[in-house]
Amino acid sequence: MARKTSPKIKLVKRIKKGDVIEVQVSQKFESKTGLGLFPDSEEFLRKEPAVYLNEMKAYYNGKVIGSMSMSSAVSANPRISFPLQVDEPGTLKVVFTSNTGETFESTKDIKF
């Protein structure tokens, strides 16, 4: 099972009102497709349940600003970036959810 860790949010150091900044988010998570080869066989089938991040949502000042659906094809420890226009100071919150119901969240204050 995955370790309970919070996403890491990376922003530029200096932000001015109206800037469009790049937000970089990374989450340590050991994804598993659950697929594998069975011994003495060449069949590639599900050996165990899949475990992966299936959603990321980003909020700014409590409002959803973006969401992303994922599948078991997303790599372990994903790093995602997206643009954000900041017109006011506030709090950026990122929440990842796994297909097993685990949630991982982190916040970062944005000030001018």
Secondary structure by P-SEA (a helix, b strand, c coil): cccbbbbbbbbccccccccbbbbbbbbbccccccccccccccccccccccccccbbbbbccccccbbbbbccccccbbbbbbbbbbcbbbbbbbbbbcccccccbbbbbbcc
